[in-house]
C-alpha cells in the first residue's frame, strides 16, 4: 500500500445535502425546481461557497427576484434541514481508515457561515486530521490550489494520497494534480475501490454500525 492519506469531499459523500428541503418551508415541493432554475440557485450558492456573505448575497438576489424573497431567505433560515444525516456507510470507512493509521482529510466547497452551524452536529467532522473549507480558506475545487492546501495541511504528497468526490469535474482535476481520485457513487462501491488500492476497509458495511457517530 503506497497511499498514506485519504481526502474526502463532505457534501453527498460524508454528509447528505438536500437544499430543496429548506426551500420547501416557503414553497410547495413541486415549485422548488422551477425556483432553483429561475434564480440560478446553484450558481448563487457557489458564490457563497467561495466566501461570499449570506446577508449580502440574499439582499442582491431578493433585489433581482423580489417575488421570491421568502424562498430565498428560507435557505439559510432552514439550512439544518438540508443536512439531515450521514451518507450511509461513509463514517464506517473513515473510522476504519483512521484506526489503521491512515491520515484523513476533508476538502469541501462549503460556505463558512453554514459550515459553522453544522460542524458541531456530526462527530465524524472531529475525526479529520485536516479540514479545508472553501468559504473559510478562500479556495474552491477544482482549483489545484485547493488540493495543494489539503495535502499541505495533512503533511502528505499527492502521489501518496487518495481523493474522493461525487463531482466528475473535481475528480478529473484531482487526477491532473497528481492524486489518486475516486468518483463517489456510494459507500459500498467506495469500500471496494479503497480495498483495491490496498487500503484497510471493513469486510462488509452491513456488519458495521456506521451511523452511530452522530
Rosetta silent file (secondary structure, phi, psi, omega in degrees, C-alpha in Angstrom):
SEQUENCE: XXXXXXXXXXXXXXXXXXXXXXXXXXXXXXXXXXXXXXXXXXXXXXXXXXXXXXXXXXXXXXXXXXXXXXXXXXXXXXXXXXXXXXXXXXXXXXXXXXXXXXXXXXXXXXXXXXXXXXXXXXXXXXXXXXXXXXXXXXXXXXXXXXXXXXXXXXXXXXXXXXXXXXXXXXXXXXXXXXXXXXXXXXXXXXXXXXXXXXXXXXXXXXXXXXXXXX
SCORE:     score description
SCORE:     0.000 S_00000001
   1 L     0.000  118.625  178.556    0.000    0.000    0.000 S_00000001
   2 L   -93.730  -26.466 -177.021    1.561    3.300   -1.098 S_00000001
   3 L   -72.186  129.845 -179.039   -1.334    5.562   -0.145 S_00000001
   4 L  -115.522   -2.449 -178.516   -0.925    7.084    3.309 S_00000001
   5 E  -149.358  151.893  175.467   -3.815    9.560    3.313 S_00000001
   6 E  -132.583  129.646  179.472   -7.384    9.848    2.102 S_00000001
   7 E  -111.680  125.488 -177.517   -9.142   13.169    1.495 S_00000001
   8 E  -106.476  136.811  159.580  -12.946   13.187    1.460 S_00000001
   9 L   -66.930  161.378 -179.610  -15.396   15.642   -0.014 S_00000001
  10 L  -103.406  -62.075 -176.385  -18.183   16.298    2.509 S_00000001
  11 E   -64.494  123.350  179.254  -21.497   17.084    0.814 S_00000001
  12 L    68.865   11.111  171.105  -23.101   13.962   -0.693 S_00000001
  13 L  -120.121  -53.777  174.006  -20.030   11.907    0.212 S_00000001
  14 L  -101.362  -44.633 -176.874  -19.985   12.044    4.024 S_00000001
  15 E  -113.576  136.333  174.508  -22.999   14.251    4.741 S_00000001
  16 L   -65.269  148.783  176.045  -26.321   14.239    2.938 S_00000001
  17 L  -143.224  114.803  179.765  -27.294   17.523    1.289 S_00000001
  18 L  -126.968   83.646 -174.993  -30.831   18.239    0.112 S_00000001
  19 L   -60.483  -26.602 -178.824  -31.120   22.015   -0.500 S_00000001
  20 H   -62.945  -25.142 -177.369  -34.718   21.669   -1.624 S_00000001
  21 H   -65.811  -31.215  176.646  -35.784   20.791    1.923 S_00000001
  22 H   -72.059  -42.383 -177.740  -35.062   24.315    3.122 S_00000001
  23 H   -68.876  -28.192  179.329  -36.928   25.937    0.247 S_00000001
  24 L   -66.254  -10.582  174.386  -39.910   23.648    0.827 S_00000001
  25 L   -77.330  -12.583 -179.798  -40.542   25.580    4.031 S_00000001
  26 L  -119.730  -20.082 -177.663  -41.566   28.519    1.823 S_00000001
  27 L  -133.844  153.207  169.784  -42.821   26.859   -1.370 S_00000001
  28 L   -59.857  144.494 -176.988  -44.683   23.680   -2.302 S_00000001
  29 H   -54.364  -35.079 -177.664  -42.181   20.951   -3.211 S_00000001
  30 H   -66.288  -20.484 -177.956  -43.456   20.878   -6.782 S_00000001
  31 H   -94.430   -8.680 -174.963  -42.410   24.522   -7.266 S_00000001
  32 H   -66.314  -44.898  179.159  -38.863   24.210   -5.940 S_00000001
  33 H   -56.897  -40.655  178.868  -37.155   23.000   -9.171 S_00000001
  34 H   -66.406  -36.506  176.301  -38.565   25.970  -11.086 S_00000001
  35 H   -62.288  -47.724  178.411  -37.396   28.315   -8.312 S_00000001
  36 H   -54.303  -45.453 -178.323  -33.871   26.874   -8.479 S_00000001
  37 H   -68.204  -43.033 -174.857  -33.817   27.421  -12.237 S_00000001
  38 H   -62.755  -45.843 -174.980  -35.379   30.879  -12.117 S_00000001
  39 H   -93.686   -3.078 -176.917  -32.987   32.435   -9.622 S_00000001
  40 L    66.308   48.415 -170.738  -29.885   30.455  -10.633 S_00000001
  41 H   -55.869  -45.867 -172.063  -29.699   28.902   -7.189 S_00000001
  42 H   -72.588  -33.053  173.283  -26.665   26.674   -7.671 S_00000001
  43 H   -67.772  -39.490  176.598  -24.518   29.400   -9.220 S_00000001
  44 H   -62.040  -43.420 -179.518  -25.602   31.693   -6.361 S_00000001
  45 H   -65.907  -33.505  178.059  -24.710   29.018   -3.828 S_00000001
  46 H   -63.466  -34.368  176.386  -21.279   28.592   -5.421 S_00000001
  47 H   -65.165  -36.406  176.396  -20.568   32.254   -4.690 S_00000001
  48 H   -67.459  -39.114  176.840  -21.396   31.593   -1.048 S_00000001
  49 H   -61.398  -28.672 -179.815  -19.057   28.592   -1.088 S_00000001
  50 L   -79.534   -1.923  176.914  -16.352   30.969   -2.298 S_00000001
  51 L   111.234    7.705  178.494  -16.731   33.028    0.871 S_00000001
  52 L   -65.740  151.515  178.490  -19.495   35.454   -0.008 S_00000001
  53 L   -75.125  130.580  178.050  -21.590   36.981    2.764 S_00000001
  54 H   -61.156  -45.726 -177.487  -25.020   35.398    3.106 S_00000001
  55 H   -59.315  -44.719 -179.930  -26.648   38.689    4.088 S_00000001
  56 H   -68.818  -40.759 -179.443  -25.224   40.490    1.064 S_00000001
  57 H   -65.872  -39.683  176.974  -25.965   37.604   -1.307 S_00000001
  58 H   -63.698  -44.779 -178.632  -29.544   37.388   -0.087 S_00000001
  59 H   -60.912  -42.572 -179.209  -30.040   41.132   -0.473 S_00000001
  60 H   -66.391  -41.702 -177.803  -28.703   41.059   -4.030 S_00000001
  61 H   -71.931  -38.257  177.577  -30.841   38.093   -5.072 S_00000001
  62 H   -63.718  -36.819  178.318  -34.002   39.470   -3.455 S_00000001
  63 H   -62.930  -33.727  179.836  -33.452   42.742   -5.325 S_00000001
  64 H   -81.741  -32.051 -176.880  -33.416   40.798   -8.586 S_00000001
  65 L  -132.013   68.817 -175.376  -36.297   38.476   -7.679 S_00000001
  66 H   -60.310  -29.452  178.992  -38.488   40.288   -5.137 S_00000001
  67 H   -70.230  -13.902 -179.455  -41.344   37.838   -5.651 S_00000001
  68 H  -105.793   17.828 -173.955  -39.083   35.020   -4.421 S_00000001
  69 H   -52.555  -51.744 -174.974  -37.996   36.787   -1.242 S_00000001
  70 H   -64.916  -36.924  178.649  -39.332   34.233    1.232 S_00000001
  71 H   -68.529  -39.519  178.426  -37.938   31.284   -0.701 S_00000001
  72 H   -62.931  -46.559 -178.874  -34.517   32.927   -0.979 S_00000001
  73 H   -70.501  -22.489 -177.762  -34.378   33.668    2.744 S_00000001
  74 H   -65.547  -26.091 -176.179  -35.661   30.178    3.564 S_00000001
  75 H   -62.729  -53.190 -179.621  -32.384   28.549    2.530 S_00000001
  76 H   -70.984  -39.115 -178.070  -30.273   29.983    5.331 S_00000001
  77 H   -60.024  -33.133 -174.244  -33.119   30.033    7.849 S_00000001
  78 L  -116.989   27.838 -171.848  -33.721   26.313    7.415 S_00000001
  79 H   -59.689  -35.685 -178.839  -30.235   25.151    6.495 S_00000001
  80 H   -56.512  -30.058  179.711  -30.118   22.396    9.128 S_00000001
  81 H   -68.126  -22.153 -178.003  -32.917   20.632    7.263 S_00000001
  82 H   -78.624  -17.224 -179.373  -30.691   20.334    4.189 S_00000001
  83 L  -123.048   77.674 -172.534  -28.120   18.220    6.059 S_00000001
  84 L   -79.219  -18.359 -176.867  -30.218   15.609    7.863 S_00000001
  85 L   177.411 -168.604  179.636  -27.522   12.985    8.441 S_00000001
  86 E   -81.287  149.323  165.358  -24.643   10.921    7.159 S_00000001
  87 L   -66.601  123.887 -174.313  -24.419    9.287    3.777 S_00000001
  88 L   -54.433  129.908  174.025  -24.908    5.637    4.814 S_00000001
  89 L    95.178  -29.521 -175.892  -21.671    3.711    5.229 S_00000001
  90 H   -64.550  -41.164  177.694  -19.127    6.501    4.791 S_00000001
  91 H   -57.948  -35.965  179.529  -18.490    7.072    8.531 S_00000001
  92 H   -64.906  -38.011  177.830  -17.575    3.394    8.924 S_00000001
  93 H   -65.902  -44.112  179.109  -14.996    3.657    6.167 S_00000001
  94 H   -62.508  -42.456 -178.969  -13.453    6.760    7.718 S_00000001
  95 H   -62.642  -43.656  179.948  -13.356    5.133   11.148 S_00000001
  96 H   -64.723  -43.132  179.403  -11.599    2.017    9.843 S_00000001
  97 H   -60.060  -47.643 -176.329   -9.028    4.042    7.932 S_00000001
  98 H   -68.773  -33.357  178.244   -8.112    6.214   10.887 S_00000001
  99 H   -66.591  -21.387  177.798   -7.913    3.240   13.246 S_00000001
 100 L   -98.437   13.096  173.143   -5.281    1.785   10.910 S_00000001
 101 L    84.130   10.788  176.595   -3.192    4.953   10.957 S_00000001
 102 L   -80.177  130.349  178.989   -4.242    6.386    7.604 S_00000001
 103 E   -72.235  138.817 -173.007   -4.297   10.176    7.697 S_00000001
 104 E  -122.315  130.473  176.662   -7.768   11.576    6.941 S_00000001
 105 E  -129.353  164.850  174.752   -8.617   14.952    5.471 S_00000001
 106 E  -128.228  137.251  178.099  -11.693   16.791    4.235 S_00000001
 107 E  -135.806  110.991 -170.518  -11.839   19.162    1.268 S_00000001
 108 E  -138.831  138.365  167.705  -15.217   20.748    0.647 S_00000001
 109 L   -82.914  106.421 -172.154  -16.801   23.620   -1.237 S_00000001
 110 L  -156.070  136.306  175.554  -18.991   24.926    1.588 S_00000001
 111 L   -59.924  133.888  177.288  -19.970   28.325    2.953 S_00000001
 112 H   -62.948  -31.964 -178.859  -18.078   29.148    6.109 S_00000001
 113 H   -68.125  -45.479 -178.426  -21.255   30.547    7.658 S_00000001
 114 H   -79.422  -29.238  177.748  -23.353   27.422    7.231 S_00000001
 115 H   -64.898  -36.492  179.415  -20.472   25.037    7.955 S_00000001
 116 H   -58.806  -35.479 -179.850  -20.013   26.646   11.354 S_00000001
 117 H   -77.887  -21.893 -177.761  -23.575   25.679   12.224 S_00000001
 118 H   -91.265  -29.211 -168.953  -23.191   22.097   11.022 S_00000001
 119 H   -55.179  -39.166 -176.196  -19.772   21.298   12.445 S_00000001
 120 L   -77.181  -12.142 -174.530  -20.956   20.632   15.993 S_00000001
 121 L   -82.215  -22.004 -170.870  -23.766   18.315   14.868 S_00000001
 122 L  -125.693  115.394 -175.269  -21.666   15.491   13.436 S_00000001
 123 H   -60.279  -32.182 -176.536  -18.984   13.729   15.451 S_00000001
 124 H   -61.031  -28.860  179.636  -17.157   12.458   12.358 S_00000001
 125 H   -63.990  -18.103  175.482  -16.140   16.019   11.481 S_00000001
 126 H   -87.036   -3.748 -179.559  -13.911   15.892   14.557 S_00000001
 127 L   -85.249  -17.468 -172.982  -12.062   12.828   13.256 S_00000001
 128 L   -73.271  141.091  175.521  -10.253   14.593   10.430 S_00000001
 129 L   -76.351  -22.828  178.801   -6.554   15.372   10.708 S_00000001
 130 E  -156.185  144.707  177.770   -7.085   18.405    8.455 S_00000001
 131 E  -126.630  136.469  169.735  -10.007   20.357    7.035 S_00000001
 132 E  -126.269  112.975 -178.974  -10.116   22.687    4.036 S_00000001
 133 E  -115.050  121.642 -170.657  -13.448   24.501    3.711 S_00000001
 134 H   -56.051  -42.643 -177.135  -13.715   26.807    0.710 S_00000001
 135 H   -69.235  -16.554  177.300  -15.756   29.510    2.426 S_00000001
 136 H   -98.280  -41.964 -173.234  -13.173   29.715    5.211 S_00000001
 137 H   -96.278   -1.296  173.732   -9.975   29.102    3.280 S_00000001
 138 L    58.521   40.211  175.125  -10.909   31.081    0.131 S_00000001
 139 L  -146.654  126.550 -174.126  -10.024   28.313   -2.316 S_00000001
 140 L  -108.454  139.127  164.098  -12.550   26.356   -4.374 S_00000001
 141 L   -65.715  142.793   10.291  -12.359   22.985   -6.069 S_00000001
 142 L   -95.599   22.963  177.308  -11.423   22.318   -8.813 S_00000001
 143 L   -57.513  127.570  178.235   -8.655   24.910   -8.380 S_00000001
 144 H   -54.574  -26.755  179.630   -5.357   22.974   -7.966 S_00000001
 145 H   -62.368  -28.404  179.228   -4.591   25.256   -5.025 S_00000001
 146 H   -67.573  -41.067  178.308   -7.366   23.549   -3.063 S_00000001
 147 H   -69.757  -37.655  178.336   -5.710   20.144   -3.434 S_00000001
 148 H   -62.027  -42.773 -179.179   -2.308   21.618   -2.645 S_00000001
 149 H   -66.317  -40.936  178.945   -3.618   23.151    0.577 S_00000001
 150 H   -62.381  -43.507  178.892   -5.277   19.906    1.670 S_00000001
 151 H   -66.326  -39.690  178.738   -2.063   17.948    1.108 S_00000001
 152 H   -61.480  -44.126 -178.627   -0.010   20.606    2.875 S_00000001
 153 H   -68.531  -30.720  177.609   -2.247   20.526    5.940 S_00000001
 154 H   -81.448  -17.780 -177.803   -2.135   16.747    6.052 S_00000001
 155 L    73.158   37.973 -177.212    1.634   16.721    5.567 S_00000001
 156 L  -130.958  162.795  175.612    1.463   14.287    2.642 S_00000001
 157 L   -92.566  146.960  178.414    2.470   14.129   -1.011 S_00000001
 158 H   -54.108  -38.133 -177.555   -0.202   13.960   -3.744 S_00000001
 159 H   -65.308  -18.477 -179.197    1.240   10.676   -5.015 S_00000001
 160 H  -102.960   14.022 -168.207    0.554    9.091   -1.619 S_00000001
 161 E  -129.303  138.797  174.610   -2.998   10.405   -1.327 S_00000001
 162 E  -103.283  137.628  176.672   -6.488    9.311   -2.415 S_00000001
 163 E  -120.199  137.051 -175.920   -9.166   11.921   -3.076 S_00000001
 164 E  -126.040  128.194 -177.981  -12.902   11.105   -3.099 S_00000001
 165 E  -152.093  154.460  177.473  -15.607   13.342   -4.570 S_00000001
 166 L   -92.509    1.151 -179.677  -19.038   12.983   -6.170 S_00000001
 167 L  -101.639  124.406  177.230  -18.179   15.529   -8.901 S_00000001
 168 H   -59.823  -40.039 -179.478  -16.656   14.277  -12.159 S_00000001
 169 H   -62.311  -44.702 -178.894  -15.050   17.700  -12.676 S_00000001
 170 H   -68.818  -36.654  177.907  -13.379   17.657   -9.267 S_00000001
 171 H   -64.272  -43.759  178.687  -12.185   14.083   -9.696 S_00000001
 172 H   -62.863  -41.198  179.294  -10.596   14.931  -13.048 S_00000001
 173 H   -65.682  -39.068  178.525   -8.891   17.990  -11.559 S_00000001
 174 H   -65.228  -40.250  177.015   -7.569   15.947   -8.640 S_00000001
 175 H   -62.674  -42.808  179.111   -6.155   13.355  -11.019 S_00000001
 176 H   -63.486  -30.264  178.920   -4.458   16.091  -13.031 S_00000001
 177 H   -74.346  -21.063  179.269   -2.935   17.413   -9.794 S_00000001
 178 L   114.923    5.172  176.522   -1.415   14.011   -9.085 S_00000001
 179 L   -84.558  154.314  165.504   -3.849   12.499   -6.596 S_00000001
 180 E   -81.027  111.899 -170.949   -5.412    9.075   -6.927 S_00000001
 181 E  -112.958  135.496 -179.230   -9.009   10.237   -7.386 S_00000001
 182 E  -121.079  134.542  175.440  -12.177    8.188   -6.989 S_00000001
 183 E   -83.124  123.676 -179.176  -15.693    9.159   -8.059 S_00000001
 184 L   -83.153  123.413  173.968  -18.112    8.557   -5.202 S_00000001
 185 L  -124.874   -2.163 -179.876  -21.336    6.776   -6.147 S_00000001
 186 L   158.234  156.269 -174.493  -21.991    5.061   -2.806 S_00000001
 187 H   -66.917  -35.754 -179.187  -20.167    3.723    0.227 S_00000001
 188 H   -66.555  -43.584  176.642  -20.130    0.086   -0.892 S_00000001
 189 H   -61.389  -40.527  178.499  -18.538    0.963   -4.242 S_00000001
 190 H   -64.873  -40.380  177.580  -16.023    3.135   -2.378 S_00000001
 191 H   -56.363  -45.183  179.883  -15.239    0.275    0.006 S_00000001
 192 H   -65.048  -43.578 -178.787  -14.382   -1.935   -2.965 S_00000001
 193 H   -64.538  -41.694  178.756  -12.310    0.791   -4.645 S_00000001
 194 H   -66.788  -39.471  177.247  -10.313    1.518   -1.490 S_00000001
 195 H   -61.530  -39.039  179.424   -9.691   -2.184   -0.918 S_00000001
 196 H   -63.531  -25.833  176.911   -8.374   -2.476   -4.474 S_00000001
 197 L   -85.822   -1.084  179.389   -5.824    0.208   -3.595 S_00000001
 198 L    86.329   12.276  179.404   -4.688   -1.831   -0.602 S_00000001
 199 L   -85.825  150.113 -178.651   -6.251    0.434    1.993 S_00000001
 200 L   -74.112  126.117  178.156   -7.837   -1.013    5.157 S_00000001
 201 L  -140.177  160.399  175.372  -11.622   -1.182    4.958 S_00000001
 202 L   -61.836  149.380  176.400  -14.347   -3.210    6.696 S_00000001
 203 L   -67.990  -25.876  177.196  -15.020   -6.602    5.129 S_00000001
 204 L  -155.320  135.156  176.246  -18.675   -5.590    4.981 S_00000001
 205 H   -74.766  -22.368 -179.147  -20.512   -2.368    5.694 S_00000001
 206 H   -64.123  -26.066 -175.469  -23.581   -4.351    6.714 S_00000001
 207 H   -93.840    1.767 -175.187  -21.795   -5.542    9.837 S_00000001
 208 L  -112.379  136.794  176.067  -20.662   -2.094   10.948 S_00000001
 209 L   -80.926   74.056 -169.933  -22.686    0.447   12.906 S_00000001
 210 L   -74.843  -12.533 -178.396  -21.737    3.235   10.549 S_00000001
 211 L  -106.429   18.919 -177.355  -24.407    5.673   11.656 S_00000001
 212 L   -86.978   -3.539 -174.201  -23.594    5.617   15.367 S_00000001
 213 L   -98.153   45.589 -176.726  -21.286    8.634   15.208 S_00000001
 214 L   -80.151    0.000    0.000  -23.958   11.325   15.298 S_00000001
